[in-house]
Each structure stands twice: as C-alpha cells, then as structure tokens.
Amino acid sequence: MKQVYAPGCALMIYKPHLAKKVLKFLNEELGDIPEHLICCNHEPNLESDTVVINTCPGCDRRYRELYDGISTVSLWEVLAWSKNFPFPDYKGMEMAIHDACPTRTETRVHSAIRALLEKMNIKVVEPKNSGTKATCCGDSFYGALPVEQVKDQMKKRANEMPCENVVVYCVSCIKSMHIGGKRPRYIVDLLFGEETEIGTYEPDEWHDELKNS
C-alpha cells in the first residue's frame, strides 16, 4: 500500500505554505509521503491500492468514487490518531461547525474533526443540521442557480449557525460563511495557529480562480 498527500487545488490557492507544513508533518509522522498535485478532476495516474491523504472534502469524494483501486483517508483522521502533533489551545472558545457536503455520509470525517477541536480545547456548539444531516453551505448550487440565489443559500445556511465563529474544513465554505455574515475558522488555520483569510469570495471570481488553478 502506497500513501500520497493531496492538498487539493483550493488549499494550494489559499495558503500553499500550510500545505507544505502539513506535508512536513506527515513525513515526520508517517515516513516518506510524496505530494500529489494532480487535480482530482483528472486521472490521478496513481498505482492501484494507493491511499490518498486529503484536506479537501471534494477530493475525498472524487478519489473514492471516480478512480478504481484508490482509497482515501482525511488528514483529520491522521491527526486525530497522532500522539505528536502540537495542538494549540483555544481555551474553551465556543465555535459552531459546518460539515461539508462531499463528506456528508462520512461519519469517520465528522468524528475526526470533532476530535481535533476537542484536542484544541474548542467547545463545539452544534447547529441543528450537522454531520450526516448537514445542509449545504450554498456553494454546491453554483452553476445551477443564478449567483444572487446562490448567495441567498449561503446566507440561509450561515443563519443556522448558533455562533459567530464557524469551523469549516473546505476552502469554499470559508467564502460561503463570510458571505452569510459569519466568521469562518478554517481548520487548517486553527491547527497551525493562523487567522483565516477570506481572499476572493465572490462566487464567479472564486470559481474562475479554481478553474484556472
């Protein structure tokens, strides 16, 4: 069995230096883990029985569903098992959590994310719709609805959040929660003690950026 780390296009646009920090830790924790930078929308050219360690929920789903012989494990699961990661302490800060659509069926991911938040001393305040019952942040409607209606869906989901600070584990969800008026806290930022940056957030501009990456 071979393992590779796929940071995903969105993280490489957002903060490539964090992708490098993750890769460095994985190499220290698991041995030689090569970086895989081919977009998950393209044939990955990986050996059969390869396990893709991923940070992007979309990558997790596409590698699992589209490519024979490829399986996935989220970075969150790897870190939840780790005895060595230097988790920061957020001193009981309350945060809501938004679970990403592509991993809605993956309770392993939901459990790992919450385990990491507990390790970081973050008090999770669950919205009514979470885990396997989570509703979309709104971004999945892009291309199917006019942009203003997409933004309305983003605001609708953000309004379900019981706290101002909302943990997300998808870069597109950062944009959605910002448009919805909440303060997104991207879990990779939380893990490495960085502030979450909004960057490009208008849906057309963000999707163009992803398309051209």
C-alpha positions as CSV (number, residue, x, y, z in Angstrom):
1,M,0.0,0.0,0.0
2,K,1.3,3.4,-1.0
3,Q,0.3,6.7,0.6
4,V,0.3,10.2,-1.0
5,Y,-0.7,13.6,0.2
6,A,-3.1,15.6,-1.9
7,P,-3.5,19.1,-0.5
8,G,-6.1,20.0,-3.2
9,C,-6.3,22.9,-5.6
10,A,-8.2,25.1,-3.1
11,L,-5.6,24.9,-0.3
12,M,-2.8,25.5,-2.8
13,I,-4.6,28.7,-3.9
14,Y,-5.5,29.7,-0.4
15,K,-2.3,29.1,1.6
16,P,0.3,26.9,-0.1
17,H,2.7,27.3,2.8
18,L,0.2,25.5,5.0
19,A,0.1,22.6,2.5
20,K,3.9,22.5,2.9
21,K,3.6,22.4,6.7
22,V,1.1,19.5,6.5
23,L,3.4,17.6,4.2
24,K,6.4,18.2,6.5
25,F,4.4,16.8,9.5
26,L,3.2,13.8,7.5
27,N,6.7,12.9,6.5
28,E,7.8,13.2,10.1
29,E,4.8,11.1,11.3
30,L,4.4,8.5,8.6
31,G,7.7,8.4,6.7
32,D,8.2,9.3,3.1
33,I,4.8,10.7,1.8
34,P,5.0,12.2,-1.6
35,E,2.9,15.2,-2.6
36,H,0.2,14.6,-5.2
37,L,-0.7,17.8,-7.1
38,I,-2.8,16.5,-10.0
39,C,-6.4,17.9,-9.7
40,C,-8.9,15.2,-8.5
41,N,-11.0,16.0,-11.6
42,H,-8.3,14.4,-13.7
43,E,-6.9,10.9,-14.0
44,P,-4.6,10.7,-11.0
45,N,-2.1,8.3,-12.5
46,L,-1.6,6.6,-9.2
47,E,-0.8,2.9,-8.5
48,S,-3.7,0.6,-7.6
49,D,-4.1,0.4,-3.8
50,T,-2.8,3.9,-3.2
51,V,-4.3,5.7,-0.2
52,V,-4.8,9.5,-0.8
53,I,-4.4,11.6,2.4
54,N,-6.5,14.7,1.7
55,T,-7.6,18.0,3.1
56,C,-10.4,18.8,0.7
57,P,-13.8,17.1,1.1
58,G,-14.3,17.2,-2.7
59,C,-11.1,15.4,-3.2
60,D,-12.0,12.8,-0.6
61,R,-15.3,12.0,-2.5
62,R,-13.9,12.1,-6.0
63,Y,-10.8,9.9,-5.3
64,R,-13.1,7.4,-3.6
65,E,-15.8,7.4,-6.2
66,L,-14.1,8.0,-9.6
67,Y,-10.9,6.1,-9.6
68,D,-10.6,2.3,-9.3
69,G,-8.1,1.0,-6.7
70,I,-7.8,4.4,-4.9
71,S,-9.0,4.9,-1.4
72,T,-8.9,7.9,0.9
73,V,-8.2,9.0,4.4
74,S,-8.6,12.6,5.6
75,L,-5.8,14.5,7.2
76,W,-8.2,14.9,10.1
77,E,-8.2,11.2,10.8
78,V,-4.4,11.0,10.6
79,L,-4.1,13.9,13.1
80,A,-6.8,12.5,15.4
81,W,-4.6,9.4,15.7
82,S,-1.4,11.3,16.2
83,K,0.4,11.4,19.5
84,N,2.9,14.0,18.2
85,F,1.0,16.9,16.6
86,P,1.5,20.2,18.7
87,F,-2.2,21.2,19.1
88,P,-2.7,24.8,20.0
89,D,-5.0,25.7,23.0
90,Y,-8.0,27.9,22.2
91,K,-9.0,28.0,25.9
92,G,-12.6,26.8,25.6
93,M,-13.6,29.2,22.8
94,E,-17.1,28.4,21.5
95,M,-17.4,27.7,17.8
96,A,-20.2,26.2,15.6
97,I,-19.3,23.7,12.9
98,H,-20.3,23.3,9.3
99,D,-19.9,19.9,7.8
100,A,-19.0,19.8,4.1
101,C,-21.4,18.3,1.6
102,P,-18.9,15.9,-0.1
103,T,-18.3,14.1,3.2
104,R,-21.9,14.2,4.4
105,T,-22.0,10.4,4.6
106,E,-18.6,10.0,6.1
107,T,-19.0,9.8,9.8
108,R,-15.3,9.0,10.1
109,V,-14.6,12.5,9.0
110,H,-17.2,14.2,11.2
111,S,-15.8,12.3,14.3
112,A,-12.2,13.1,13.4
113,I,-12.9,16.9,13.0
114,R,-14.6,17.0,16.4
115,A,-11.8,15.0,18.0
116,L,-9.3,17.7,16.7
117,L,-11.4,20.5,18.0
118,E,-11.5,18.8,21.4
119,K,-7.7,18.4,21.3
120,M,-7.5,22.2,20.6
121,N,-9.8,23.0,23.6
122,I,-12.6,24.4,21.4
123,K,-16.1,24.0,22.6
124,V,-18.3,22.9,19.7
125,V,-21.9,24.3,19.6
126,E,-23.6,22.1,17.1
127,P,-26.2,23.6,14.6
128,K,-29.5,21.8,14.3
129,N,-28.4,20.3,10.9
130,S,-24.9,18.8,11.2
131,G,-23.0,15.6,10.5
132,T,-25.0,13.3,8.2
133,K,-27.9,15.8,8.3
134,A,-25.8,18.9,7.4
135,T,-27.2,21.2,4.8
136,C,-25.1,22.7,2.0
137,C,-23.2,25.9,2.6
138,G,-24.7,27.1,-0.7
139,D,-21.6,26.8,-2.9
140,S,-22.9,23.5,-4.5
141,F,-25.7,25.5,-6.1
142,Y,-23.1,27.4,-8.1
143,G,-23.8,26.9,-11.8
144,A,-27.3,25.6,-11.1
145,L,-28.8,28.8,-9.8
146,P,-28.2,32.5,-10.5
147,V,-25.4,33.9,-8.4
148,E,-27.7,36.0,-6.2
149,Q,-29.8,32.9,-5.4
150,V,-26.5,31.1,-4.6
151,K,-25.7,33.8,-2.1
152,D,-29.2,33.6,-0.6
153,Q,-28.5,29.9,0.0
154,M,-25.2,30.8,1.7
155,K,-26.9,33.3,3.9
156,K,-29.6,30.7,4.8
157,R,-27.0,28.2,5.9
158,A,-24.9,30.7,7.8
159,N,-28.0,31.8,9.7
160,E,-28.4,28.3,11.0
161,M,-25.1,28.6,12.9
162,P,-25.5,29.2,16.6
163,C,-22.2,31.0,17.0
164,E,-20.4,33.9,15.2
165,N,-17.2,31.7,14.8
166,V,-17.9,28.7,12.5
167,V,-15.4,25.9,11.9
168,V,-15.2,24.8,8.3
169,Y,-13.0,22.2,6.6
170,C,-13.5,23.3,3.0
171,V,-12.0,26.4,1.5
172,S,-15.2,27.2,-0.5
173,C,-17.1,27.0,2.8
174,I,-14.9,29.9,4.0
175,K,-16.3,32.1,1.3
176,S,-19.9,30.9,1.9
177,M,-19.8,31.6,5.6
178,H,-18.3,35.0,5.0
179,I,-21.0,35.9,2.5
180,G,-23.5,34.7,5.1
181,G,-22.2,37.1,7.7
182,K,-20.3,34.7,10.0
183,R,-16.6,34.4,10.9
184,P,-15.2,31.3,9.2
185,R,-12.4,29.5,11.0
186,Y,-10.7,27.1,8.6
187,I,-9.5,24.0,10.5
188,V,-6.0,24.0,8.9
189,D,-5.6,27.6,10.1
190,L,-6.8,26.6,13.6
191,L,-4.3,23.7,13.7
192,F,-1.4,25.9,12.8
193,G,-2.4,29.0,14.8
194,E,-3.2,31.2,11.9
195,E,-6.1,33.6,11.2
196,T,-8.5,32.6,8.4
197,E,-8.3,34.9,5.4
198,I,-11.3,35.4,3.2
199,G,-9.4,36.2,-0.1
200,T,-11.5,36.0,-3.3
201,Y,-15.1,35.3,-2.2
202,E,-17.5,36.5,-4.9
203,P,-18.7,33.1,-6.4
204,D,-17.9,33.9,-10.0
205,E,-14.4,35.1,-9.2
206,W,-13.7,32.2,-6.8
207,H,-14.8,29.6,-9.2
208,D,-12.8,31.2,-12.0
209,E,-9.8,31.0,-9.7
210,L,-10.4,27.3,-9.0
211,K,-11.0,26.6,-12.7
212,N,-7.7,28.3,-13.7
213,S,-5.5,26.8,-11.0
